[in-house]
Amino acid sequence: MKNTIEFFEPMRLPKTTPQAKKFNTATRRLYDDSRLAEARQCVISHIAKYRPAKRLTGALGLELVLVYEPTGKHKPGQPYTQKPDWDNATKLIQDALAACEYMEDDKQIVCAKVTQAYGQPWGLYVKLYEI
């Protein structure tokens, strides 16, 4: 039987993405913006409690539902069409999943489905499974 990890974590989703990098002209290296480091740590702290005893192996599928807090003009159930766009938002989550040892590396993800919407409760739904 193939292994699956599935959970919903209520949390305020960070809007900072891995594109928020800085360049040090003295060392000529890219480094994480402090907001990106905080966002990464926030996601890791929320998802670490669901960490599997053993990493998933081989090719993986990933389903993510990012539920954002509704604001004045946005109602629960409406699609989320603001920044960050879905591919930038999911990169931070994939990196956090790898950092928490759900998998060896996010290169294992060969199939993904992502949904972004406003809703209650807001948070992150993750389903990671071996194919």
C-alpha positions as CSV (number, residue, x, y, z in Angstrom):
1,M,0.0,0.0,0.0
2,K,1.3,3.5,-0.9
3,N,1.9,5.9,1.9
4,T,-0.2,9.1,2.3
5,I,0.1,12.0,4.6
6,E,-3.0,14.3,4.9
7,F,-3.8,17.1,7.2
8,F,-5.4,20.6,7.6
9,E,-3.5,23.1,9.7
10,P,-5.3,26.3,10.7
11,M,-2.9,29.2,10.1
12,R,-2.5,32.6,8.5
13,L,-0.8,31.8,5.3
14,P,2.4,33.9,4.6
15,K,2.3,36.1,1.5
16,T,6.1,36.3,1.2
17,T,7.5,33.9,-1.4
18,P,11.0,32.5,-2.3
19,Q,11.3,35.3,-4.9
20,A,11.9,37.7,-2.0
21,K,15.7,37.2,-2.1
22,K,18.4,39.9,-1.7
23,F,21.7,40.2,-3.4
24,N,24.9,41.0,-1.4
25,T,27.1,43.0,-3.7
26,A,30.2,42.5,-1.5
27,T,30.0,38.7,-1.4
28,R,28.0,38.5,-4.7
29,R,25.6,36.0,-3.2
30,L,21.8,35.7,-2.9
31,Y,20.4,35.5,0.6
32,D,16.9,35.2,2.0
33,D,15.1,38.4,2.9
34,S,14.3,38.4,6.6
35,R,10.6,38.3,5.8
36,L,11.2,35.1,3.8
37,A,13.1,33.5,6.6
38,E,10.2,34.4,9.0
39,A,7.6,33.0,6.6
40,R,9.6,29.8,6.1
41,Q,9.9,29.3,9.8
42,C,6.2,30.0,10.3
43,V,5.2,27.3,7.9
44,I,7.8,24.8,9.3
45,S,6.5,25.4,12.9
46,H,2.9,24.7,11.8
47,I,3.6,21.6,9.7
48,A,6.3,19.9,11.8
49,K,3.8,18.3,14.1
50,Y,2.5,16.1,11.2
51,R,6.0,14.9,10.3
52,P,5.9,11.2,9.3
53,A,8.1,8.7,11.1
54,K,9.7,7.8,7.8
55,R,10.1,10.0,4.7
56,L,7.9,9.3,1.7
57,T,10.0,7.8,-1.2
58,G,9.9,7.7,-5.0
59,A,7.6,9.8,-7.1
60,L,5.1,11.8,-5.1
61,G,1.8,13.6,-5.7
62,L,0.8,16.7,-3.8
63,E,-2.6,18.3,-3.3
64,L,-2.6,21.7,-1.6
65,V,-5.5,23.9,-0.7
66,L,-4.5,27.4,0.5
67,V,-7.4,29.0,2.4
68,Y,-7.0,32.7,2.9
69,E,-8.8,34.9,5.4
70,P,-11.7,36.6,3.7
71,T,-11.4,40.4,3.6
72,G,-14.1,43.1,3.2
73,K,-14.8,42.5,-0.5
74,H,-14.0,38.8,-0.7
75,K,-16.4,36.2,0.5
76,P,-15.7,32.7,1.7
77,G,-15.6,30.3,-1.3
78,Q,-14.4,32.9,-3.7
79,P,-11.2,32.1,-5.6
80,Y,-8.0,33.8,-4.3
81,T,-6.6,35.8,-7.3
82,Q,-4.2,38.1,-5.4
83,K,-0.5,37.8,-4.9
84,P,1.3,35.5,-4.3
85,D,0.2,33.5,-7.3
86,W,-0.1,29.7,-6.7
87,D,3.2,28.6,-8.0
88,N,5.2,31.0,-5.8
89,A,3.0,30.3,-2.8
90,T,3.5,26.6,-3.1
91,K,7.3,26.7,-3.5
92,L,7.6,27.9,0.1
93,I,5.4,25.1,1.3
94,Q,7.2,22.4,-0.7
95,D,10.6,23.7,0.7
96,A,9.1,23.4,4.3
97,L,7.8,19.9,3.6
98,A,11.3,18.9,2.6
99,A,12.9,20.7,5.6
100,C,10.6,18.8,7.9
101,E,11.6,15.5,6.2
102,Y,8.3,14.6,4.7
103,M,10.4,13.7,1.6
104,E,14.0,14.0,0.6
105,D,13.6,16.8,-1.9
106,D,10.7,18.6,-3.6
107,K,12.0,17.2,-6.9
108,Q,10.1,14.0,-6.0
109,I,6.8,15.8,-6.6
110,V,5.8,14.9,-10.1
111,C,2.1,15.6,-9.9
112,A,0.4,18.5,-8.1
113,K,-3.1,20.1,-7.7
114,V,-3.3,23.5,-6.1
115,T,-6.4,25.4,-5.1
116,Q,-6.4,28.9,-3.6
117,A,-9.6,30.4,-2.1
118,Y,-11.0,32.6,0.6
119,G,-12.7,30.7,3.4
120,Q,-13.3,29.8,7.0
121,P,-11.4,28.4,8.7
122,W,-8.3,29.7,6.9
123,G,-5.3,27.6,6.7
124,L,-3.4,24.9,4.8
125,Y,-4.6,21.5,3.6
126,V,-1.9,19.1,2.5
127,K,-2.1,15.7,0.9
128,L,1.2,14.2,0.0
129,Y,1.2,10.7,-1.4
130,E,3.4,8.1,-3.0
131,I,2.5,7.3,-6.7
